[in-house]
Amino acid sequence: MMIMAHKSRLTPTANWLETRRTPLCAAWLLLCLVLGGASNAGSLANLVLQFGAAGIIAWHILRGKMNSAGRDDVILLTLLGAGVAWIVLTLIPLPPALWIHLPGRGFVAEGYRLLGLDLPWLPISLTDDRTVRSALSLLVPVATYLVVRPLAIRQRAWLAVVVAGFAVLSTALGMAQLTGGENSPLRIYSITNRSDPVGLFANANHLATMLLVMMPLIAAALPIISDRPLRGGKRTARWTGSRLAWSPLAMLCVALFLSGLALIGSNAGLMLAVPSLAGALFLGPLQPMLAKPFVRRTLGLGVAAVMALAVAMIFTGQFQQKIGVSATSRQMVTGTTLHTAGEYMPVGTGLGSFSAIYLKHSGGEKSAREWMNHAHDDLAEVTLELGAPGVILMALFALWLLGRAWRVWLRDPRAEGLPLIRAASLGAVIVGLHSMADYPLRSAAIAALFAMLLALIVDRPTDQPADPSRADPFLGGPL
């Protein structure tokens, strides 16, 4: 009664927004994917997304939309809060008597002495302006998580289909870019991979990340939206007359995404395509086989083995990404990054400081000047920038994600929307693994996609029942 009374006090604008949550959520995600395809080359577009994300977060706080958090929400919020708190601490100016004793700060003090200047108060971050800009990029994934989190299973499935439609268009655009050659006018960003298909991204590997995620997601989502709830409690399969009739369309999308991965030519992408394709098959046309515990365990062990092999190949530098960086130089960059990180432990150099710090410690090498806006290994880059706290937070998040994925795959196969939840858990793990060979989460587009996956694998809140009087025009049913 209290909940209904609260809803009745919504203003007309608030009620209009609430009843159109799904299409507005889809519009926000598409905006992130269209504008957020570059990390450094799309500064203005990223700023627009950050303003929008700040508005979404403020709306949820003011409307009290964050009061039904579950256990996993609390875990994620705690990890996020700890990370933000550490970033803020790195921006607080410290007296010279403190910061001069921090690891790796000797060259800063020496610079002031050579100039004949007194040592000023300085923060832990060596590039505080870049730290602020990088911290603001967290707004986009947080806002995306908040808007996706309350959606029902079929609404989430519709959202996945919308994102898959974007992936199809981006793949088709990438193929057209490849046909047009290195000077194709279809390439959106001036700084981009000119010999590879990039779609609406600046980096071909970020397109590969999206295709890897969408293969199992589209296979799981299409059958869910084919079931149309009707009045009287009955259900029917819309348009096709059968859930299984959606499998050919899903497999057609999967085939297109595989073709895009082959054209990109990333060894990491092709290796990770194995578990992604397995997920698409077993969450789509072969889904009934997962009812057998033996099949689930065998599939899980096989996928885990492939992912372990991928991790081993990443650490040994065997993944040669087709983005202009050889396996040897990639291994060298990671080694230099980790060695440099050791010099600044335990506090790091500050979020967003990688390019400046790496250039200093690489000795001005040609590869650093040409390529090193990021480390192409996000784990190494975070280790350098955020030090020991960053390593601890990454480890805790990885443990939570793997544990959540494990629980999802062990669930009763009859649970509602389970194929979509499993697909999202597989996609989130794949993004994490791909981050060991690139930096997909540094772009707003992939960060928003990753936040959507996290929202999909977390159980929906159950303490607020749906209000049948509020219809979602995307589905024609209650929110």
C-alpha positions as CSV (number, residue, x, y, z in Angstrom):
1,M,0.0,0.0,0.0
2,M,2.8,2.4,0.8
3,I,4.5,1.6,-2.5
4,M,1.3,2.3,-4.4
5,A,0.8,5.5,-2.5
6,H,4.3,6.6,-3.4
7,K,3.6,5.9,-7.1
8,S,0.4,7.9,-7.1
9,R,2.4,11.0,-6.1
10,L,4.5,10.9,-9.2
11,T,4.5,14.0,-11.3
12,P,3.2,13.7,-14.9
13,T,6.7,13.9,-16.2
14,A,8.0,11.2,-13.7
15,N,5.0,9.0,-14.6
16,W,5.7,9.4,-18.3
17,L,9.3,8.4,-17.8
18,E,8.4,5.4,-15.7
19,T,5.9,4.0,-18.2
20,R,8.5,4.2,-21.0
21,R,11.4,2.8,-19.1
22,T,12.3,0.1,-21.7
23,P,12.4,2.3,-24.9
24,L,14.2,5.0,-23.0
25,C,16.7,2.5,-21.7
26,A,17.2,1.2,-25.2
27,A,17.7,4.8,-26.5
28,W,20.3,5.5,-23.8
29,L,22.3,2.3,-24.7
30,L,22.2,3.1,-28.4
31,L,23.4,6.6,-27.6
32,C,26.3,5.2,-25.6
33,L,27.2,2.8,-28.5
34,V,27.0,5.5,-31.2
35,L,28.9,8.2,-29.3
36,G,31.2,6.2,-27.1
37,G,33.2,4.3,-29.7
38,A,36.5,5.9,-28.8
39,S,38.4,6.6,-25.6
40,N,40.6,9.5,-26.5
41,A,39.4,10.5,-30.0
42,G,35.8,11.1,-28.9
43,S,36.3,13.6,-26.0
44,L,33.3,15.8,-26.9
45,A,31.0,12.8,-27.5
46,N,32.1,11.3,-24.2
47,L,31.4,14.5,-22.4
48,V,27.8,14.5,-23.7
49,L,27.4,11.0,-22.4
50,Q,28.8,11.9,-19.0
51,F,26.4,14.8,-18.6
52,G,23.5,12.4,-19.5
53,A,24.8,9.8,-17.1
54,A,25.0,12.3,-14.3
55,G,21.4,13.3,-14.9
56,I,20.3,9.6,-14.9
57,I,22.1,8.9,-11.6
58,A,20.7,12.1,-10.0
59,W,17.2,11.0,-11.1
60,H,17.5,7.6,-9.5
61,I,18.8,9.1,-6.3
62,L,16.0,11.8,-6.1
63,R,13.3,9.3,-7.0
64,G,14.5,6.8,-4.4
65,K,15.2,4.1,-7.1
66,M,18.1,2.6,-5.2
67,N,16.3,1.4,-2.1
68,S,15.7,-2.2,-3.2
69,A,19.3,-3.3,-3.6
70,G,20.1,-7.0,-3.2
71,R,23.3,-8.7,-1.9
72,D,25.0,-8.5,-5.3
73,D,24.1,-4.8,-5.7
74,V,25.6,-4.1,-2.3
75,I,28.8,-5.9,-3.3
76,L,29.1,-4.0,-6.6
77,L,28.3,-0.7,-4.9
78,T,30.9,-1.4,-2.2
79,L,33.6,-2.2,-4.8
80,L,32.7,0.9,-6.8
81,G,32.6,3.1,-3.7
82,A,36.0,1.8,-2.6
83,G,37.5,2.5,-6.0
84,V,36.0,6.0,-6.1
85,A,37.2,6.7,-2.6
86,W,40.8,5.7,-3.5
87,I,40.7,7.9,-6.7
88,V,39.5,10.9,-4.6
89,L,42.3,10.2,-2.1
90,T,44.8,10.4,-4.9
91,L,43.6,13.9,-5.7
92,I,44.0,15.4,-2.2
93,P,47.2,17.6,-2.0
94,L,49.8,16.3,0.5
95,P,52.5,18.4,2.2
96,P,56.0,18.0,0.7
97,A,57.1,16.1,3.8
98,L,54.7,13.3,2.9
99,W,54.6,13.1,-0.9
100,I,58.4,13.3,-1.3
101,H,58.7,9.9,0.4
102,L,56.2,8.2,-1.9
103,P,57.8,5.7,-4.3
104,G,58.8,7.1,-7.6
105,R,58.4,10.8,-6.7
106,G,62.1,11.6,-6.6
107,F,62.1,13.0,-10.2
108,V,59.3,15.4,-9.3
109,A,61.2,16.8,-6.4
110,E,64.3,17.1,-8.4
111,G,62.5,19.1,-11.1
112,Y,61.4,21.7,-8.6
113,R,64.9,21.9,-7.1
114,L,66.5,22.4,-10.6
115,L,64.0,25.3,-11.1
116,G,64.9,26.8,-7.7
117,L,61.3,26.5,-6.5
118,D,60.0,25.4,-3.1
119,L,58.3,22.1,-3.0
120,P,54.5,22.6,-3.2
121,W,51.7,20.5,-1.9
122,L,51.0,17.8,-4.4
123,P,48.5,14.8,-4.7
124,I,49.4,11.2,-5.1
125,S,48.2,11.4,-8.8
126,L,51.0,12.6,-11.0
127,T,48.4,13.8,-13.6
128,D,45.5,15.0,-11.5
129,D,43.7,16.6,-14.5
130,R,43.7,13.3,-16.3
131,T,42.6,11.5,-13.2
132,V,39.5,13.7,-13.0
133,R,38.6,13.1,-16.6
134,S,39.1,9.4,-16.3
135,A,37.1,9.2,-13.1
136,L,34.1,11.0,-14.8
137,S,34.0,8.2,-17.4
138,L,32.7,5.9,-14.6
139,L,29.4,7.8,-14.8
140,V,28.3,6.1,-18.0
141,P,28.5,2.5,-16.8
142,V,27.0,3.3,-13.4
143,A,24.0,5.1,-15.1
144,T,23.6,2.1,-17.5
145,Y,23.5,-0.3,-14.7
146,L,20.8,1.7,-12.9
147,V,18.5,1.9,-15.9
148,V,18.8,-1.8,-16.9
149,R,18.6,-3.2,-13.4
150,P,14.8,-2.9,-12.8
151,L,13.7,-4.3,-16.1
152,A,11.8,-7.6,-16.3
153,I,13.2,-10.6,-18.2
154,R,11.3,-9.9,-21.5
155,Q,12.3,-6.3,-21.3
156,R,15.9,-7.3,-20.9
157,A,15.6,-9.6,-23.8
158,W,14.2,-6.8,-26.0
159,L,17.2,-4.6,-24.9
160,A,19.6,-7.4,-25.9
161,V,17.9,-7.6,-29.3
162,V,18.2,-3.8,-29.8
163,V,21.9,-3.9,-29.0
164,A,22.3,-6.9,-31.3
165,G,20.7,-4.9,-34.1
166,F,23.4,-2.2,-33.5
167,A,26.0,-4.9,-33.7
168,V,24.6,-6.1,-37.0
169,L,24.7,-2.6,-38.5
170,S,28.2,-2.0,-37.1
171,T,29.5,-5.2,-38.6
172,A,27.9,-4.4,-42.0
173,L,29.5,-0.9,-41.8
174,G,32.9,-2.5,-41.0
175,M,32.6,-4.7,-44.1
176,A,31.8,-1.7,-46.2
177,Q,34.8,0.1,-44.7
178,L,37.0,-2.8,-45.6
179,T,35.8,-2.7,-49.1
180,G,36.5,1.1,-49.3
181,G,40.1,0.6,-48.3
182,E,42.2,2.5,-45.8
183,N,40.9,5.9,-47.0
184,S,37.2,4.9,-46.8
185,P,35.0,7.9,-45.9
186,L,32.9,5.5,-43.8
187,R,35.5,5.5,-41.0
188,I,34.2,7.9,-38.3
189,Y,37.3,8.6,-36.3
190,S,40.5,10.1,-37.7
191,I,42.7,8.0,-35.3
192,T,41.6,4.5,-36.1
193,N,42.6,1.1,-37.5
194,R,42.6,2.0,-41.2
195,S,43.3,-1.5,-42.5
196,D,40.6,-3.3,-40.5
197,P,36.8,-3.1,-40.1
198,V,35.9,-1.0,-37.1
199,G,32.2,-0.2,-37.6
200,L,31.2,2.7,-35.3
201,F,34.3,2.2,-33.1
202,A,37.8,3.6,-33.4
203,N,39.5,0.3,-32.5
204,A,38.8,-2.9,-34.4
205,N,39.2,-4.9,-31.2
206,H,36.4,-3.1,-29.5
207,L,34.1,-4.1,-32.3
208,A,35.4,-7.7,-31.8
209,T,34.5,-7.4,-28.1
210,M,30.9,-6.5,-28.9
211,L,30.6,-9.3,-31.4
212,L,31.9,-11.9,-28.9
213,V,29.4,-10.7,-26.3
214,M,26.4,-10.6,-28.6
215,M,26.7,-14.1,-30.0
216,P,25.4,-15.9,-26.9
217,L,23.2,-12.9,-26.0
218,I,21.2,-12.9,-29.2
219,A,20.8,-16.6,-29.2
220,A,19.3,-16.5,-25.7
221,A,17.2,-13.3,-26.2
222,L,15.3,-14.1,-29.4
223,P,13.4,-17.1,-28.1
224,I,12.3,-15.1,-25.0
225,I,10.8,-12.3,-26.9
226,S,8.9,-14.7,-29.2
227,D,6.6,-15.7,-26.3
228,R,3.9,-13.0,-26.2
229,P,1.8,-12.9,-22.9
230,L,-1.9,-12.5,-23.6
231,R,-4.8,-11.6,-21.5
232,G,-6.2,-14.4,-19.5
233,G,-2.8,-15.8,-18.5
234,K,-2.2,-17.7,-21.8
235,R,1.0,-17.4,-23.8
236,T,1.6,-17.8,-27.5
237,A,4.6,-17.6,-29.8
238,R,4.4,-14.3,-31.7
239,W,4.9,-14.2,-35.5
240,T,6.4,-17.6,-35.9
241,G,4.3,-20.0,-33.8
242,S,7.3,-21.6,-32.1
243,R,10.2,-20.5,-29.9
244,L,12.5,-22.8,-31.9
245,A,11.7,-20.9,-35.1
246,W,13.7,-18.0,-33.8
247,S,16.9,-20.1,-33.7
248,P,17.7,-19.8,-37.4
249,L,17.5,-16.0,-37.2
250,A,19.7,-16.1,-34.1
251,M,22.2,-18.4,-35.8
252,L,22.2,-16.1,-38.9
253,C,23.3,-13.2,-36.6
254,V,25.9,-15.4,-35.0
255,A,27.3,-16.3,-38.4
256,L,27.5,-12.6,-39.3
257,F,29.3,-11.9,-36.1
258,L,31.8,-14.7,-36.7
259,S,32.4,-13.3,-40.2
260,G,33.2,-9.9,-38.6
261,L,35.6,-11.5,-36.2
262,A,37.4,-13.3,-39.0
263,L,37.8,-10.1,-40.9
264,I,39.1,-8.3,-37.9
265,G,41.8,-11.0,-37.6
266,S,42.4,-10.7,-33.9
267,N,43.8,-14.0,-32.5
268,A,42.4,-13.1,-29.1
269,G,39.0,-12.5,-30.6
270,L,39.1,-15.8,-32.5
271,M,40.2,-17.7,-29.5
272,L,37.5,-16.2,-27.3
273,A,35.0,-16.9,-30.1
274,V,35.2,-20.6,-29.1
275,P,33.4,-20.2,-25.8
276,S,31.2,-17.5,-27.2
277,L,30.0,-19.8,-30.1
278,A,29.5,-22.7,-27.7
279,G,27.4,-20.4,-25.5
280,A,25.3,-19.3,-28.5
281,L,24.7,-23.0,-29.5
282,F,23.8,-24.3,-26.1
283,L,21.7,-21.3,-25.1
284,G,19.9,-21.3,-28.5
285,P,19.1,-24.4,-30.5
286,L,20.8,-26.9,-28.2
287,Q,19.3,-25.4,-25.0
288,P,17.3,-28.5,-24.1
289,M,20.6,-30.4,-23.7
290,L,21.5,-28.2,-20.7
291,A,18.8,-29.9,-18.7
292,K,21.2,-32.7,-18.2
293,P,23.8,-32.0,-15.4
294,F,26.4,-34.1,-17.2
295,V,26.1,-31.8,-20.3
296,R,26.3,-28.7,-18.2
297,R,29.4,-29.9,-16.3
298,T,31.1,-31.0,-19.5
299,L,30.4,-27.8,-21.3
300,G,31.5,-25.8,-18.3
301,L,34.8,-27.7,-18.1
302,G,35.4,-27.3,-21.9
303,V,34.7,-23.5,-21.8
304,A,36.9,-23.1,-18.7
305,A,39.7,-25.0,-20.4
306,V,39.5,-22.7,-23.5
307,M,39.5,-19.6,-21.4
308,A,42.4,-20.9,-19.3
309,L,44.3,-21.4,-22.5
310,A,43.4,-17.9,-23.6
311,V,44.8,-16.5,-20.4
312,A,48.0,-18.5,-20.7
313,M,48.5,-17.3,-24.3
314,I,47.9,-13.7,-23.2
315,F,50.5,-13.9,-20.4
316,T,53.0,-15.5,-22.8
317,G,52.4,-12.8,-25.5
318,Q,51.1,-15.3,-28.1
319,F,48.1,-13.2,-29.1
320,Q,49.2,-11.0,-32.0
321,Q,46.4,-8.4,-32.3
322,K,45.8,-7.1,-35.8
323,I,46.1,-3.5,-34.7
324,G,49.6,-2.7,-35.6
325,V,51.3,-4.0,-32.4
326,S,53.3,-7.2,-32.7
327,A,53.2,-9.9,-30.1
328,T,56.8,-9.0,-29.2
329,S,56.1,-5.3,-28.7
330,R,52.9,-6.1,-26.8
331,Q,54.8,-8.3,-24.4
332,M,57.5,-5.6,-24.1
333,V,54.9,-3.0,-23.3
334,T,53.2,-5.2,-20.6
335,G,56.5,-6.0,-19.1
336,T,57.6,-2.3,-19.0
337,T,54.2,-1.4,-17.5
338,L,54.4,-3.9,-14.7
339,H,58.0,-3.1,-14.0
340,T,57.2,0.6,-13.8
341,A,54.2,-0.3,-11.6
342,G,56.6,-1.9,-9.2
343,E,58.5,1.3,-8.9
344,Y,55.4,3.2,-7.8
345,M,53.9,0.6,-5.5
346,P,51.8,0.7,-3.4
347,V,50.1,4.0,-4.3
348,G,50.4,4.0,-8.1
349,T,50.6,7.0,-10.4
350,G,47.0,8.1,-10.6
351,L,44.1,7.1,-12.8
352,G,44.6,8.2,-16.4
353,S,48.3,8.8,-16.1
354,F,49.6,5.8,-18.1
355,S,50.5,7.5,-21.4
356,A,52.6,10.2,-19.6
357,I,54.3,7.8,-17.2
358,Y,55.0,5.1,-19.8
359,L,56.6,7.6,-22.2
360,K,59.0,8.7,-19.4
361,H,60.0,5.1,-18.5
362,S,60.1,3.8,-22.0
363,G,63.0,6.1,-22.9
364,G,61.0,7.7,-25.8
365,E,60.9,4.5,-27.8
366,K,59.3,4.7,-31.2
367,S,56.6,2.2,-30.2
368,A,55.6,4.3,-27.2
369,R,55.3,7.4,-29.3
370,E,53.1,5.7,-31.8
371,W,50.9,3.3,-29.8
372,M,51.0,3.9,-26.1
373,N,47.9,5.8,-25.3
374,H,47.0,2.7,-23.4
375,A,48.8,-0.4,-22.3
376,H,46.7,-2.9,-24.4
377,D,46.5,-4.8,-21.1
378,D,44.0,-3.1,-18.8
379,L,45.1,-5.2,-15.8
380,A,48.7,-4.0,-16.1
381,E,47.5,-0.4,-16.7
382,V,45.2,-0.4,-13.7
383,T,48.1,-1.9,-11.6
384,L,50.3,1.0,-12.7
385,E,47.7,3.7,-12.2
386,L,45.9,2.6,-9.0
387,G,48.7,0.6,-7.3
388,A,47.9,-2.0,-4.7
389,P,44.3,-0.8,-4.0
390,G,43.5,-1.2,-7.7
391,V,44.9,-4.8,-7.8
392,I,42.9,-5.7,-4.7
393,L,39.7,-4.3,-6.1
394,M,40.2,-6.0,-9.5
395,A,40.8,-9.3,-7.7
396,L,37.7,-9.0,-5.5
397,F,35.6,-8.1,-8.5
398,A,36.9,-11.0,-10.5
399,L,36.1,-13.4,-7.6
400,W,32.6,-12.0,-7.4
401,L,32.0,-12.2,-11.2
402,L,33.4,-15.8,-11.5
403,G,31.4,-16.9,-8.4
404,R,28.2,-15.3,-9.8
405,A,28.7,-17.0,-13.2
406,W,29.3,-20.3,-11.5
407,R,26.1,-20.0,-9.5
408,V,24.1,-19.0,-12.6
409,W,25.3,-22.0,-14.6
410,L,24.5,-24.4,-11.8
411,R,20.9,-23.2,-11.4
412,D,17.7,-25.1,-12.2
413,P,17.3,-24.9,-16.0
414,R,13.6,-24.1,-15.6
415,A,14.3,-20.7,-13.9
416,E,12.7,-17.8,-15.7
417,G,15.0,-16.1,-18.2
418,L,18.0,-18.3,-17.3
419,P,19.4,-18.6,-20.8
420,L,19.7,-14.8,-21.0
421,I,21.3,-14.6,-17.5
422,R,23.8,-17.3,-18.5
423,A,24.6,-15.5,-21.8
424,A,25.2,-12.3,-19.9
425,S,27.5,-14.0,-17.4
426,L,29.5,-15.6,-20.3
427,G,29.7,-12.2,-22.0
428,A,31.0,-10.4,-18.9
429,V,33.7,-13.0,-18.4
430,I,34.8,-12.7,-22.0
431,V,35.0,-8.9,-21.7
432,G,37.2,-9.4,-18.7
433,L,39.5,-11.8,-20.5
434,H,39.7,-9.5,-23.6
435,S,40.8,-6.7,-21.3
436,M,43.9,-8.7,-20.6
437,A,44.9,-8.2,-24.3
438,D,43.4,-4.8,-25.0
439,Y,41.5,-2.0,-23.3
440,P,37.8,-2.3,-24.3
441,L,36.4,-1.0,-21.0
442,R,38.2,2.4,-21.6
443,S,35.6,3.2,-24.2
444,A,32.2,4.4,-23.1
445,A,30.4,2.1,-25.5
446,I,31.9,-1.2,-24.2
447,A,31.8,0.1,-20.6
448,A,28.0,0.7,-21.0
449,L,27.7,-2.8,-22.6
450,F,29.6,-4.4,-19.7
451,A,27.4,-2.6,-17.2
452,M,24.3,-3.9,-19.0
453,L,25.7,-7.5,-18.7
454,L,26.3,-7.0,-15.0
455,A,22.7,-5.8,-14.5
456,L,21.4,-8.8,-16.4
457,I,23.2,-11.4,-14.3
458,V,22.1,-9.8,-11.0
459,D,18.7,-11.0,-9.7
460,R,15.9,-8.5,-10.1
461,P,14.6,-6.9,-6.9
462,T,11.4,-8.7,-5.7
463,D,10.2,-6.4,-3.0
464,Q,8.4,-4.1,-5.4
465,P,5.6,-5.8,-7.4
466,A,4.7,-4.6,-10.9
467,D,1.9,-2.1,-11.2
468,P,-0.5,-3.4,-13.9
469,S,-1.9,0.0,-14.5
470,R,1.5,1.2,-16.0
471,A,2.0,-0.3,-19.4
472,D,5.3,-0.4,-21.2
473,P,4.7,0.5,-24.9
474,F,7.8,-1.6,-25.9
475,L,6.0,-4.7,-24.7
476,G,2.3,-3.8,-24.4
477,G,2.4,-5.2,-20.8
478,P,3.1,-4.1,-17.3
479,L,6.5,-2.9,-16.2
